[in-house]
Amino acid sequence: MKPILQFALVTLLLAAIAGCAHRSPQSRDSRGLYGNSIVIKGSDTMVLLAQWWAENYMKSHPHLVIQVNGGGSGTGIAALLNGTTDICQSSRPIKEPERAAFRTKYQRDVVEIKVALDAIGVYVNEANPARELSAPQIRDIYMGKITDWREVGGAQGPIILYSRENNSGTYEFFKEHVLGNADFAPRTQTLSGNAAVVNAVSQDRNGVGYSGIAFAKGVKALAIKKDEASAAVAPDFARVADGSYPISRFLYWYLPNDPGGEVKRLVDWVTSEEGQALVKEVGYFPLRAPGMMAGDDR
């Protein structure tokens, strides 16, 4: 993987470019662009990935500027509805009410494109002796039913909960697929990004948090059991690819219409062998990983 400094430099470069005027998807030119730029907004989980794609794509397309902004999946979907982005990045599938709102406003559906696979890692401090948890244990921890690490194989001490904020697609996916849509314990500390969650856990011996797997630095990713009778599975490439890691998902691009011109060329490149090779460099998993079935979903 390239040093994080490179990503930061790309961020500064992109941030220096003037923002685009607000307009509806119908008002864009036939290429679906704001002039010579493509605007990508949404998922914080996907920001590093989009920046890496953008940096590499612009090297061979110097006439084009790709602007990448985070803010969360919900922010990206709102921008798609408001006509202020060419591409929305989302770490969760778009919801039916969001689709319906777009259809009502523009008399057509959004275009959904799967661009990568991800595992949501559940992290503890490197000094924590715990090595695995079951999905029911994680649910009980985040609902406040299990409050001490000794109950789940760790050293005695209170479990300190870290979570993403509620406009995050990772938060919504975790709440739906791990908590069964139950509420998080009131004492859960919400943070504004994946990196913030991981950083908090790295400095808190009793902390636990979750994020996209590419952010796992300075923390220990636990192996996860689907239930108490299952074997624990690590969030590695092979186990995500074959679907045995319990908390995995697709990452999505949503477009306001069928892509054309530069947007189509970018989409085709991102989903090509070259673009998918960069997915693995950043720390995510390419779509055509061994064991992936066409139409498989998470």
C-alpha positions in Angstrom: 0.0 0.0 0.0 1.2 3.5 -0.7 2.1 5.7 2.3 -0.9 7.6 3.8 1.0 10.8 3.1 0.4 10.4 -0.6 -3.3 10.3 0.1 -3.1 13.4 2.2 -1.3 15.2 -0.7 -4.0 14.2 -3.1 -6.6 15.4 -0.7 -4.9 18.8 -0.5 -4.7 19.0 -4.3 -8.3 18.2 -4.7 -9.5 20.5 -2.0 -7.7 23.4 -3.7 -9.9 23.1 -6.7 -12.9 25.3 -6.7 -16.3 23.7 -5.9 -19.0 23.2 -8.4 -22.2 25.1 -8.7 -25.4 23.4 -7.6 -27.4 22.1 -10.5 -29.7 19.2 -11.2 -28.5 16.0 -13.0 -30.5 17.1 -16.1 -28.6 20.4 -16.4 -25.2 18.8 -16.9 -23.8 18.5 -20.4 -24.0 15.3 -22.5 -20.8 14.0 -20.7 -22.5 14.2 -17.3 -19.8 16.5 -16.1 -19.3 19.9 -14.5 -17.0 21.1 -17.2 -13.8 19.2 -17.1 -14.3 17.8 -13.6 -16.0 14.8 -12.0 -17.3 15.2 -8.5 -17.4 12.2 -6.1 -19.0 12.6 -2.7 -20.1 10.3 0.1 -18.7 7.4 2.2 -15.8 8.2 4.5 -14.9 4.5 4.4 -14.3 4.9 0.6 -12.5 8.2 0.6 -9.0 6.7 0.5 -10.0 4.3 -2.2 -11.5 7.0 -4.4 -8.5 9.3 -3.9 -6.2 6.5 -5.0 -8.3 5.8 -8.0 -8.5 9.5 -8.8 -4.7 10.1 -8.5 -3.9 7.1 -10.8 -6.6 7.9 -13.3 -5.7 11.6 -13.6 -2.1 10.6 -14.4 -3.3 9.3 -17.8 -6.1 11.8 -18.2 -4.4 15.2 -17.4 -7.3 17.2 -18.9 -9.6 15.9 -16.1 -10.0 16.8 -12.5 -11.6 14.4 -10.1 -12.8 16.0 -6.8 -13.3 13.6 -3.9 -15.2 14.5 -0.7 -16.3 12.4 2.2 -18.9 13.2 4.8 -20.6 9.8 5.0 -22.8 7.7 2.8 -25.9 9.7 3.8 -24.2 12.9 2.8 -23.4 11.4 -0.6 -26.9 10.2 -1.2 -28.3 13.6 -0.2 -25.9 15.2 -2.7 -27.1 12.8 -5.4 -30.7 13.8 -4.7 -29.8 17.5 -4.7 -27.8 17.3 -8.0 -24.5 18.4 -6.4 -22.4 15.3 -7.3 -21.7 13.2 -10.4 -21.0 10.1 -8.3 -22.2 9.2 -4.8 -20.0 6.7 -2.9 -21.9 4.6 -0.4 -20.8 1.8 1.9 -24.4 0.6 2.2 -27.1 -0.1 -0.4 -29.4 2.9 -1.0 -32.7 2.7 0.9 -36.0 2.4 -0.9 -37.3 5.8 0.5 -34.1 7.4 -0.9 -34.7 5.7 -4.3 -38.3 6.8 -4.2 -37.4 10.4 -3.4 -35.0 10.4 -6.4 -37.6 8.9 -8.7 -40.2 11.5 -7.6 -37.8 14.3 -8.3 -36.2 13.1 -11.6 -38.7 10.5 -12.9 -36.1 7.8 -13.1 -34.1 5.5 -10.8 -30.6 5.9 -9.6 -27.9 3.8 -11.3 -26.2 1.4 -8.9 -22.6 0.1 -9.6 -20.7 -2.2 -7.2 -17.1 -1.1 -7.1 -15.4 -3.2 -4.4 -15.8 -5.5 -1.5 -15.1 -4.6 2.2 -15.0 -6.3 5.5 -16.1 -4.4 8.7 -13.4 -5.1 11.2 -14.1 -5.2 14.9 -11.0 -3.9 16.7 -9.5 -4.0 20.1 -6.3 -2.5 21.6 -3.2 -4.5 20.8 -2.7 -5.1 24.5 -6.1 -6.7 24.9 -5.8 -10.5 25.2 -9.2 -11.1 23.5 -8.8 -12.7 20.0 -12.3 -13.5 18.9 -15.9 -12.7 19.5 -19.2 -14.1 18.2 -21.7 -11.9 16.4 -24.1 -12.3 19.3 -21.4 -11.2 21.8 -20.7 -8.2 19.7 -24.4 -7.3 19.6 -24.6 -7.7 23.4 -21.5 -5.6 23.9 -22.8 -2.7 21.8 -26.3 -2.9 23.4 -24.7 -2.7 26.8 -25.6 -6.2 28.0 -21.9 -7.3 28.3 -19.9 -4.6 30.0 -16.6 -6.2 31.2 -13.9 -7.8 29.0 -13.6 -10.8 31.4 -17.0 -12.0 30.2 -15.7 -12.5 26.7 -12.1 -13.7 27.1 -10.3 -10.5 27.9 -8.7 -9.1 31.1 -10.9 -7.6 33.7 -11.9 -4.1 32.8 -14.9 -2.0 31.5 -15.6 -2.2 27.8 -15.4 1.2 26.3 -17.5 1.5 23.1 -16.6 3.5 20.1 -18.9 3.8 17.0 -19.3 5.8 13.8 -21.8 8.6 13.7 -25.4 7.9 12.4 -24.9 9.5 9.0 -22.3 6.8 8.2 -23.1 3.9 6.0 -20.8 1.8 8.1 -22.9 2.7 11.2 -26.1 1.8 9.4 -24.7 -1.5 8.1 -23.4 -2.5 11.5 -26.6 -1.5 13.3 -28.7 -3.5 10.8 -26.5 -6.6 10.3 -24.9 -6.9 13.8 -27.3 -5.3 16.2 -30.5 -6.4 14.3 -31.5 -2.7 14.2 -31.5 -2.5 18.0 -30.2 0.7 19.6 -26.6 1.2 20.6 -25.9 1.5 24.4 -26.3 5.2 25.5 -22.6 5.2 26.7 -21.4 4.5 23.1 -19.0 7.3 22.0 -19.6 8.3 18.4 -16.8 9.6 16.2 -16.7 11.3 12.9 -14.7 8.8 10.8 -13.1 5.4 10.6 -9.7 6.7 11.3 -11.0 8.4 14.5 -12.5 5.2 15.7 -9.3 3.2 15.1 -7.2 5.9 16.7 -9.4 5.9 19.8 -9.1 2.1 20.2 -5.3 2.2 19.6 -5.0 4.5 22.7 -7.6 2.8 24.9 -6.7 -0.6 26.4 -10.3 -1.3 27.1 -11.7 0.1 23.9 -13.6 -1.7 21.1 -14.6 -0.2 17.7 -15.5 -1.1 14.1 -14.6 0.3 10.7 -13.8 -0.6 7.2 -10.9 -3.1 7.1 -8.5 -0.8 5.2 -8.3 1.4 8.4 -6.9 -1.3 10.6 -3.6 0.2 11.7 -2.2 0.0 15.3 -5.1 -2.1 16.5 -6.0 -5.8 16.5 -8.8 -7.1 14.3 -10.7 -9.8 16.0 -11.8 -13.1 14.3 -15.6 -13.3 14.3 -17.9 -16.3 14.7 -21.3 -16.2 13.0 -22.8 -17.8 16.1 -21.5 -19.6 19.2 -21.3 -23.0 17.3 -19.3 -21.6 14.4 -15.5 -21.3 13.9 -13.9 -17.9 14.2 -13.1 -16.3 10.9 -10.5 -13.6 10.4 -11.3 -10.7 8.0 -8.7 -11.6 5.4 -8.9 -11.6 1.6 -9.8 -15.3 1.2 -12.5 -15.3 3.9 -14.2 -12.2 2.6 -14.0 -13.4 -1.0 -15.7 -16.8 -0.2 -18.3 -15.1 2.0 -17.4 -16.9 5.3 -16.4 -13.7 7.1 -19.7 -12.7 8.7 -19.5 -8.9 8.4 -18.7 -8.2 4.8 -20.4 -6.1 2.2 -20.2 -4.5 -1.3 -19.1 -0.9 -1.7 -21.2 1.1 -4.2 -21.2 4.0 -6.6 -24.6 5.6 -7.3 -25.1 7.8 -10.4 -28.0 10.1 -11.3 -28.3 8.6 -14.8 -26.6 6.1 -17.1 -23.0 7.2 -17.4 -21.7 8.7 -20.5 -18.5 10.4 -21.7 -15.8 10.8 -19.1 -17.9 9.4 -16.3 -18.5 6.2 -18.2 -14.8 5.9 -19.0 -14.0 6.4 -15.3 -16.6 3.8 -14.2 -15.3 1.3 -16.8 -11.7 1.8 -15.6 -12.6 1.5 -11.9 -14.3 -1.8 -12.6 -11.6 -3.1 -14.9 -8.7 -5.3 -14.0 -6.4 -2.3 -13.6 -8.8 -0.4 -11.4 -9.6 -3.4 -9.3 -5.9 -4.1 -8.7 -5.7 -0.7 -7.0 -8.6 -1.8 -4.6 -6.3 -4.4 -3.1 -3.4 -1.9 -2.8 -5.5 0.3 -0.5 -6.6 -2.6 1.6 -10.0 -3.5 0.3 -11.0 -6.5 -1.8 -11.6 -6.5 -5.6 -14.9 -7.6 -7.1 -13.6 -10.5 -9.0 -12.0 -12.1 -6.0 -11.9 -16.0 -6.1 -15.1 -17.4 -4.9 -17.3 -14.4 -5.8 -20.5 -15.3 -7.5 -22.2 -13.1 -10.0 -25.1 -11.3 -8.3 -23.8 -12.3 -4.8 -24.8 -9.6 -2.3 -24.2 -8.8 1.3 
